[in-house]
Amino acid sequence: AAFVSIMRGCNNMCAFCIVPFTRGRERSRPAASIVEEVRMLSQAGVKEVTLLGQNVNSYADWSEAEGGGPPRSPPGAAAQDAAAVYAQGFGSVYQPRREGATSFAQLLAAVAAVDPEIRVRFTSPHPKDFSDEVLRVIAENHNVCSQLHMPAQSGHTAMLARMRRGYTRDAYDALVAHVRATIPNVALSTDIITGFCGETEEEHAATVDLMRSTRFDNAFMFAYSQRDKTAAARHLADDVPEEVKSAR
């Protein structure tokens, strides 16, 4: 098995996350160099590759685009652009500009085509970037593993808003249902944070309900730990006692 880095950085600015401050804004490798690296790995006998990125499925390669970068969008275009590239009901604090770039779906299809006997995985994604195009590529290519990591972080809409996740509980549930309808027998994993700023018993109970109703195959669960420079550190109180975080 081998790991192939395809992008670095993150633009999402979730309230709890330090990654945008340590890794910077998103930058994607040229698709041609990634495909060539996978081809060399296949020739060397590697049987599985994992594509890596802090927000891997927001990959957008502008190296072959006219001008070498995203075009300027007209005022008011953000909502339209988000609807075109994100999963239904999802948004972000930044304006996505991907028209004309090589998308993650296109890269994933190209990597899968290198060798039909090599397994392809990717991590770590954001659920907003599981567009229909990405889901179709996974469903139509037998060597792209039917295992998706879908970090939820919380099961309560108000908590998701404080976390600046860009979706509601209903939108997340709808995406899970859509993923399972599109990719038969898909395995799902998630990330959960307990004890984030101001978390109530009702909000925690909603997360427990999410875990029970979704029945993830795997989950990475963490007690909230404040990070300097983040929106939560600057604007919210880390007010859930440590013993409550651990118990939850």
Secondary structure, DSSP 8 states (H G I E B T S, - for coil): -EEEE-EE------TT--HHHHH-S-EE--HHHHHHHHHHHHHTT--EEEEE-TTGGG-EE-TTSGGGS-----TT-HHHHHHHHS-TT---SS----TTSEEHHHHHHHHHHH-TTSEEEEE---GGG--HHHHHHHHH-TTB-SEEE---B-S-HHHHHHHT-S--HHHHHHHHHHHHHHSTT-EEEEEEEES-TT--HHHHHHHHHHHHHH--SEEEEEE----TTSHHHHHS---S-HHHHHH-
